[in-house]
Every structure is written in C-alpha cells, then in structure tokens.
C-alpha cells in the first residue's frame, strides 16, 4: 500500500519524540490523570501532535481518531468511510514504569476494517507492519523479515497483559492442560503472536479501538485469527469505542469467547 513507507516513518519519528522524554528523569513526564483515571504524560501528547500533523499532511482529506483527541461524536464518525486510528503511546503505564513495553500504533481503517497497521516499539527498536493481502513484516534496524505465526507445540504459550490482569483468564486457561504465561504490555501482545513467540492472546479486560487496530491487521496478515465477542464485521465502525472481549490465536481450533 502506497502509504506504508510514510506511516512507518511517522511512527518511528513519534517513537523518537517519546524516547527524548523517556530518557529524562520522571519529572519530565508531567503525569496527569484523564477523566477515566488512566495516566497521560508529556510523551503521549508529543507523539499525538507529531502523528496528527504528519498524517494531516500525508492525507489531508482523511479524518484521524487518536486516543488523545477522541471526543468526536458518532454522528460524525459514522460517516467516515476511511480514517486513521491512532494510539500515540500505547502502554503509558509501562512507559511510566520504564520497562520498555510501550508502542506507537497507527492503523488505516476502511469500511470498518483495518487495512494497514504499523506498531513501533522504540525501546526494542522494532517496527511491525502490515497491509491487507500483502503480509506482515518486522523491521529491526535495516533488516526486515516476514512475520508468521508458528505451529504451536504441546505447551501452549499464552500472552497476557502486564498491567491489566483479568480473573476471567484462569477459566479460559483450563482448556490448555500444558501452557505457559508470558506477561507483556501494550500492543506487543499482538506482535508476539504475529512473530510466533506466543500462540494465543486472550483479552477479557477493557481495551479501546485504538489499542487494537494496528495489531489486528498485523496479526491477521501473519496468519492468526482475531475474533471479537459478538462482532463479526466492521469492528472499527461502531458508536462504542470500547472493544468487547477478543482472542488472537495461532491455533487451528480454539474455544470461542
């Protein structure tokens, strides 16, 4: 897709802006609480401003839905055929904890479905990207390799949230007599399934559309399935910006939500 190289560059530039703040002491974070009590930092805002400015120049006619500017009514959004879906800093809690597990997420939505996605992990120096029917890829420095889910072994590798554990997860895991848990923050959970480092990512806790858009297309193009509870199509063309439960899986068969 023609936008992909530009969007990769924009995500990586946003990552550099985030890292400029991350490498300072915590007083530079300027941490405040949003209305939903989730944290907001100077890095979230710096990345948001950079991404929105760059995407507006790249595609002046396409609207942008960013976590940091999401107060757009459904009366307006329901008429969007194509738009950019952005989480400027996914994993703000991980950013504050300084564990490196945060990302920049940019997705292009067409008719309610993601058709392009870029996830950049600044601390890891890795960029995951995909476009519809073109496969998923991982760029580390100048090296690029295709992202493909692996064939699960006897021990099923489950990836879950580091900052948002769910009591429902224990019941879900009963179907896997042999499994191991990997805890990681942000959209990196999608990426671990896409690159074959994990087999299943079940999400029972709350997420928002900007948390999942980019990871959704990357996981699909790598060969995984992505199933949202109660939604079979147009996942990203809904009034409610909060997602239902979902499962990302490299397994041939799995128990539905």
PyMOL commands that set and color helices and strands:
alter all, ss='L'
color gray80, all
select helices_A, chain A and resi 4-22+26-29+42-58+74-77+92-97+168-173+188-194+209-222
alter helices_A, ss='H'
color red, helices_A
select strands_A, chain A and resi 32-33+39-40+63-66+82-90+103-110+113-121+126-131+136-140+143-147+156-161+179-184+200-203+225-228+246-249
alter strands_A, ss='S'
color yellow, strands_A
deselect
rebuild
show_as cartoon
